[in-house]
């Protein structure tokens, strides 16, 4: 009787509200995805969406005697525990919910498991622990869903894809989807991690990462998976405040793009030189750094070089870094000012619009990288160049200032070596004499 007295309009409003809520839940997409929250000082919070493959093949037990899904679940539990407070983190699954045999239906199976936002760690870990390998592998569709999960904004968003196989549902082809997302200019980077090691899967995951400026990692152990995902989440925290500006270096200084202080992205081929130009005024100090991402297998023993040169090619200063394929990023940096040159090769100064003398400094990024067998040479490796101009700091003291102390140290080391040699010689002669008597 009480229900019967309710106005029809009120009942209709209630049903409409329930329908809207149900539609949002079924869509798997967060409300207001295009309106990112802000972090400290009004800056956008870093946003990461992890896309997890829960297809049937994830039940294979070939990673340290454990199933692929159990390895992924344990790694994600550890990652969630270590999430920084400011990070907005979400999880999307593919192949986790449709247990039937209709492939057309199974290839629509991608759903947001945990929305991108401030993370309730207990709820997120519980949601991951309940997953069981089920269906097909619609990677392309899942990437589109992840882009919607993250929304748009001025800062870089990161998708981390964990899968053990290539897309079994194309179209849409995941490489085409990655290129499509990159062309939209929404600052989306996709990093891929492969739990299987066949060539087709590797090539597809490399293609996805390359198209968006991300990285690819061939995962062999649970520890490696955990460490890599943590590293990618941390990287989103380190770089989210500034979206790099795309630029294109040239092979000659006179045609190089002119850069001002900021963060820039580019791609560099194996063993290539890319040149950029920076005007430095009198009294300023140039500080520059470059990071090259090794997003595909490279040969051991490599290096990255950053040089500051004059417009005539004279080297002013350099910074180098070398490695042995044990990291996925190689970085180096340098600093230079005209006051610190002290008579060594300097660039040619000219007048700037402000009237102050100005020096055009050429920044040259080089690498001694070589691809491993089967690794793609194109596109080039992602690089990020950071440039800053500050007030010139005083030049460091020359070696003569500490020369006396250096000679004292050299004398002490020489005497210590002499005494050590005499002691060991006396012990050796004593042992020979004892041996002869016995």
FISE-470390 format. One line per 3 residues: their letters; for each residue x, z, y of C-alpha. Coordinates in steps of 0.05 Angstrom, whole numbers. Layout:
BEGIN
a	X:Z:Y  ...
//
This chain:
BEGIN
xxx	0:0:0  56:17:49  90:-50:34
xxx	26:-87:44  19:-61:115  87:-90:139
xxx	80:-149:187  96:-217:157  145:-233:213
xxx	186:-172:197  188:-191:123  209:-261:141
xxx	266:-235:185  290:-191:128  290:-249:79
xxx	327:-293:128  380:-240:139  389:-232:63
xxx	395:-308:56  449:-311:109  488:-254:78
xxx	482:-284:9  506:-352:35  568:-320:65
xxx	584:-285:0  574:-348:-41  617:-389:5
xxx	676:-342:-6  697:-352:67  706:-294:116
xxx	662:-291:177  696:-311:242  756:-342:206
xxx	773:-379:270  779:-315:310  843:-280:290
xxx	852:-207:307  908:-185:353  967:-140:339
xxx	1011:-100:386  1015:-125:459  956:-171:447
xxx	994:-218:399  960:-248:339  972:-210:274
xxx	1011:-246:220  964:-277:168  980:-292:95
xxx	933:-319:42  958:-316:-30  929:-369:-77
xxx	933:-348:-150  924:-394:-209  880:-361:-262
xxx	870:-422:-305  871:-419:-381  945:-435:-386
xxx	963:-371:-350  951:-334:-416  1016:-363:-445
xxx	1066:-307:-460  1133:-339:-441  1160:-296:-384
xxx	1203:-240:-412  1154:-233:-470  1094:-223:-423
xxx	1036:-269:-406  1041:-307:-341  978:-274:-313
xxx	1003:-204:-328  1069:-219:-294  1032:-245:-233
xxx	985:-185:-232  1042:-134:-234  1081:-171:-181
xxx	1020:-175:-135  1007:-101:-145  1078:-86:-122
xxx	1071:-134:-63  1005:-103:-40  1036:-34:-43
xxx	1092:-58:3  1049:-96:54  1066:-81:126
xxx	1010:-48:164  1004:-105:215  997:-161:164
xxx	929:-192:151  930:-209:77  880:-244:31
xxx	876:-270:-40  842:-334:-64  837:-353:-138
xxx	830:-419:-173  803:-428:-244  782:-355:-249
xxx	706:-355:-254  677:-414:-293  684:-405:-369
xxx	644:-467:-389  666:-535:-415  640:-579:-358
xxx	703:-601:-323  666:-626:-262  638:-557:-252
xxx	704:-523:-270  741:-564:-218  699:-532:-163
xxx	722:-462:-185  760:-433:-126  737:-369:-92
xxx	762:-318:-43  778:-256:-83  797:-213:-24
xxx	785:-235:49  843:-244:98  846:-182:141
xxx	870:-110:142  881:-94:69  849:-38:30
xxx	905:-34:-20  865:1:-75  809:-51:-72
xxx	857:-109:-70  898:-84:-130  834:-70:-169
xxx	808:-140:-156  873:-171:-181  875:-127:-243
xxx	806:-152:-266  827:-226:-269  829:-262:-336
xxx	854:-334:-349  793:-378:-352  788:-450:-328
xxx	819:-511:-296  869:-519:-239  838:-546:-174
xxx	899:-535:-129  879:-586:-76  810:-554:-66
xxx	841:-484:-65  890:-504:-10  833:-528:34
xxx	797:-463:21  859:-423:40  864:-460:106
xxx	793:-440:121  808:-368:100  864:-364:151
xxx	828:-398:208  862:-429:268  907:-400:322
xxx	971:-408:361  1017:-375:311  1041:-396:242
xxx	997:-379:182  1026:-377:112  996:-396:44
xxx	1033:-372:-18  1013:-412:-80  1029:-383:-149
xxx	1014:-431:-206  1039:-451:-275  1017:-523:-275
xxx	1000:-585:-236  930:-599:-209  884:-618:-267
xxx	825:-636:-221  850:-689:-172  821:-716:-128
xxx	835:-687:-80  909:-694:-94  944:-629:-71
xxx	1001:-668:-38  950:-708:2  915:-643:21
xxx	981:-613:44  996:-673:87  925:-670:115
xxx	933:-597:134  1001:-610:165  973:-667:207
xxx	919:-622:237  970:-582:276  943:-514:255
xxx	1011:-483:243  1001:-476:168  1060:-468:121
xxx	1050:-471:45  1103:-439:0  1098:-455:-74
xxx	1122:-414:-134  1122:-446:-203  1116:-405:-267
xxx	1124:-467:-311  1186:-511:-310  1165:-582:-328
xxx	1184:-638:-281  1113:-659:-262  1095:-589:-239
xxx	1161:-582:-202  1153:-648:-165  1081:-633:-144
xxx	1098:-564:-118  1159:-592:-81  1114:-644:-49
xxx	1064:-592:-25  1119:-548:5  1156:-606:36
xxx	1094:-633:70  1082:-567:107  1153:-543:119
xxx	1149:-491:65  1194:-473:7  1190:-482:-69
xxx	1216:-431:-119  1224:-439:-194  1205:-370:-220
xxx	1237:-344:-284  1226:-268:-283  1175:-218:-257
xxx	1228:-187:-212  1242:-255:-181  1168:-268:-168
xxx	1158:-199:-135  1220:-206:-92  1202:-276:-70
xxx	1130:-261:-49  1154:-199:-11  1205:-242:24
xxx	1153:-293:45  1106:-239:71  1164:-209:110
xxx	1181:-277:138  1111:-285:165  1121:-219:201
xxx	1188:-241:230  1165:-308:256  1090:-303:270
xxx	1097:-286:344  1124:-354:363  1103:-420:333
xxx	1163:-467:332  1159:-530:374  1172:-593:335
xxx	1231:-634:358  1275:-689:331  1351:-686:338
xxx	1392:-750:342  1461:-771:319  1490:-775:390
xxx	1491:-726:448  1472:-776:502  1406:-791:466
xxx	1392:-720:442  1329:-683:464  1339:-633:521
xxx	1319:-563:498  1303:-501:539  1301:-429:512
xxx	1252:-425:454  1243:-437:379  1244:-507:351
xxx	1233:-538:282  1262:-602:254  1284:-632:187
xxx	1355:-650:168  1376:-694:109  1431:-676:62
xxx	1501:-680:94  1470:-701:160  1488:-684:233
xxx	1432:-672:283  1447:-663:357  1408:-628:412
xxx	1426:-619:486  1421:-554:526  1435:-549:602
xxx	1473:-484:617  1480:-462:690  1539:-425:719
xxx	1536:-351:702  1494:-363:640  1512:-353:567
xxx	1483:-397:513  1462:-362:449  1438:-406:392
xxx	1422:-397:318  1399:-443:263  1367:-430:196
xxx	1362:-484:142  1311:-472:86  1334:-493:17
xxx	1265:-515:-7  1291:-552:-68  1348:-542:-118
xxx	1416:-555:-85  1486:-559:-114  1529:-497:-113
xxx	1580:-483:-58  1548:-507:6  1551:-491:79
xxx	1516:-500:146  1554:-510:212  1529:-501:283
xxx	1576:-528:337  1573:-527:413  1611:-587:441
xxx	1621:-621:508  1587:-688:521  1654:-720:504
xxx	1656:-687:436  1706:-631:450  1688:-570:409
xxx	1673:-507:450  1654:-458:394  1626:-459:324
xxx	1588:-416:275  1589:-427:200  1555:-398:139
xxx	1567:-414:66  1533:-396:1  1528:-411:-73
xxx	1454:-427:-84  1434:-353:-88  1389:-354:-27
xxx	1334:-399:0  1356:-397:73  1424:-408:104
xxx	1434:-385:176  1489:-383:228  1495:-374:303
xxx	1541:-379:363  1548:-357:436  1584:-394:493
xxx	1593:-389:568  1639:-427:615  1671:-362:637
xxx	1692:-346:565  1728:-413:555  1791:-390:591
xxx	1823:-458:599  1804:-486:531  1763:-549:524
xxx	1701:-545:568  1642:-589:582  1635:-628:646
xxx	1595:-592:700  1545:-626:746  1496:-603:799
xxx	1428:-579:776  1363:-584:817  1373:-512:839
xxx	1442:-529:868  1480:-488:817  1534:-521:774
xxx	1505:-540:707  1539:-557:641  1507:-600:588
xxx	1525:-569:521  1512:-608:457  1489:-568:397
xxx	1508:-602:331  1475:-578:266  1512:-602:203
xxx	1507:-585:130  1548:-597:67  1487:-593:22
xxx	1476:-638:-38  1414:-641:-82  1415:-622:-155
xxx	1397:-676:-206  1324:-695:-199  1313:-661:-132
xxx	1281:-703:-78  1325:-725:-20  1266:-739:27
xxx	1239:-710:71  1297:-672:101  1307:-597:94
xxx	1266:-554:143  1309:-524:198  1292:-475:254
xxx	1334:-473:317  1330:-415:366  1359:-422:436
xxx	1367:-369:489  1402:-367:557  1423:-299:585
xxx	1469:-274:639  1541:-287:618  1575:-225:587
xxx	1648:-209:602  1697:-246:559  1728:-203:504
xxx	1798:-177:514  1853:-220:487  1896:-202:428
xxx	1952:-175:472  1910:-114:490  1914:-87:419
xxx	1982:-116:401  2018:-48:400  1968:-18:352
xxx	1972:-80:309  2047:-75:302  2043:-1:284
xxx	1992:-16:230  2036:-73:203  2097:-26:201
xxx	2058:28:164  2033:-22:112  2103:-50:103
xxx	2134:19:91  2077:39:44  2089:-25:4
xxx	2164:-12:1  2156:60:-23  2105:39:-75
xxx	2152:-14:-102  2210:35:-107  2166:87:-142
xxx	2141:37:-194  2212:11:-205  2239:82:-217
xxx	2182:97:-267  2196:32:-304  2271:47:-310
xxx	2256:118:-334  2209:92:-388  2261:42:-413
xxx	2314:96:-416  2268:142:-457  2250:84:-503
xxx	2324:69:-516  2340:142:-532  2283:146:-582
//
